[in-house]
Amino acid sequence: MTAAPLLSPRMSGITASPASVLRRRARELRAAGRDIIELSSGNLDFPTPDHVIAAAHAAALRGETRYTDVDGTPELKRAVQAALLRDHHLDYGPDEIVITNGSTQALFNALLATLAPDDEVIIPAPYWAPYLDQVRLAGAAPVVVPCAQNNGFKLRAEDLQAAISARTRWIIVNNPVNPSGALYSRDNLSEIATVLLRHPEIRVLADGLYEHIVFNGSPAPTLAEIEPRLKPRTLTVSGLAKSYAMMGWRIGYAAGPAALIRAMITIQSQTTSGASSISQAAAIAALDGAQDVLLARAAILRAKRDRFAELVNECAGLSCTPPEGTFYLLVACAGIIGKRAPDGRVIRTDRDFSAYLLEAADVAVFPGEDLGLSPYIRLSFANPSSTIEEAARRLKRACAALQ
Ligand SMILES: Cc1ncc(COP(=O)(O)O)c(C=O)c1O
C-alpha cells in the first residue's frame, strides 16, 4: 500500500513567502560569520515609540492577558474607527471593523471567505508577493496586470478594463505600492474607480499598509474615500506594522461591509481566535496618541531615500527614481543583465544578480522576479545612514567588477 501524499493539492505551487526565505538566508550567513547588510527586509530601523511600549507593559501588568473578543477589543475597534475618520473621512461602525494578526490575516480572511474555484483576482504588478499565493490558497486564480515604469508603475485604466472578465471577483489596490513606492493620487484612483463603477460585481481590496510612509505630508488616499459609491464593496485594509514601526506586534485591521466582516470573523474564530491582547493595547496607544511621530519619521526616511537613490544611480548598470512612498527603491538593473562576474558566471536575471550581490558583496536584496517585475531589484532605505553608505559602497564595487 502506498502512503497517502503528505500535502493537500491546495499546496501545489505554493511556496514560503520570498521575504521569509531571504530573512532566513541572511540569518544563516550571519550565523556563519558574514557581515551581511540586509536591504531585502520589510522591517524599519525605527523602534516602536516608547509610549506604545509603555501601554503594552501597563496592559500586561493590569492582567489584560486573556483572550479578547475574536474581532478585537471594543477599545481598539473604537481607535481604528477614529483613525479611519481622522485620516480618510471614512465612517465605519463597530460591526464593520475587524482586528487581525497583521494585515496579512485581514487580506487572507477576506479572500478565503469570498473566493470559489475559477474566480479571478486582479493584481497589479509589481506586487507584494503573498497576494498571489493567498489567492491560490483560497482556490482562485491571480490575474497579474503589469504596470509600466513609464506610467510611474501605476495601473492604467485601460489595462484594468482589459483584465476584467466575467470571473473577476476582486481587484487589489495597494497605495502606496510595495515594491515600487508609487503613490496613487486622488485623480489616479478616480480613473480606476470610473472603470470599477462599470463593473458592480467586482470588489475592491484596498491595502493601505504604508499609508503614512509618504513624502508629501498627507496619508495616501484610499478608494472608498475618493469614491463613496465604491464603499459598499470595498474592504479597506491597513495595520500598525509600518506606520508605527510595529512589525512584530502583528496588528492589522479591515473595515468594510458588515456581512463580509462577519464572515472574516467566523474564519478568525476557527483559526487564530484573534490578535494578541497585549499588542491590541499597544495599538490603541499608537492610534490614539500624538501622530507627529509619523511626519517626523517620514522626513527622516525622505532624506535617506534621496541619499540612497543618488548613490545607487552612481552604480554602473543601475538606475532608479526616488519613490513617493514606502521605504523601498525599485532599481532597474537591465544594464547588468548579460554581464560576467569575476568567477566567470553570466548574470542572466535579477535573481542571478541578487545571488551575486549576496555572495560577492554581502548585500541581501529582493529580486524583482518575486515581485512581478524584471529585471529589477528592491532595496530598503529604512536602515541607519552608515549602513546605507556602506551598502552603496559595496554595490558600487560589485557593479564595477562586472564585465
Ligand atoms: C503591501 C503589503 N501589504 C500587507 C503586508 C502585511 O503586513 P502585516 O501583516 O505586517 O500587517 C505587507 C508586509 O510587508 C505589505 O508589504
The ligand as an ORCA input file, in Angstrom:
! r2SCAN-3c Opt
* xyz 0 1
  C       1.817     45.713      0.749
  C       1.779     44.919      2.000
  N       0.595     44.505      2.477
  C       0.498     43.777      3.600
  C       1.630     43.408      4.303
  C       1.452     42.602      5.564
  O       1.920     43.266      6.681
  P       1.486     42.924      8.182
  O       0.877     41.568      8.175
  O       2.761     43.005      8.954
  O       0.480     43.981      8.582
  C       2.891     43.809      3.853
  C       4.108     43.448      4.602
  O       5.218     43.800      4.277
  C       2.972     44.590      2.667
  O       4.145     44.998      2.192
*
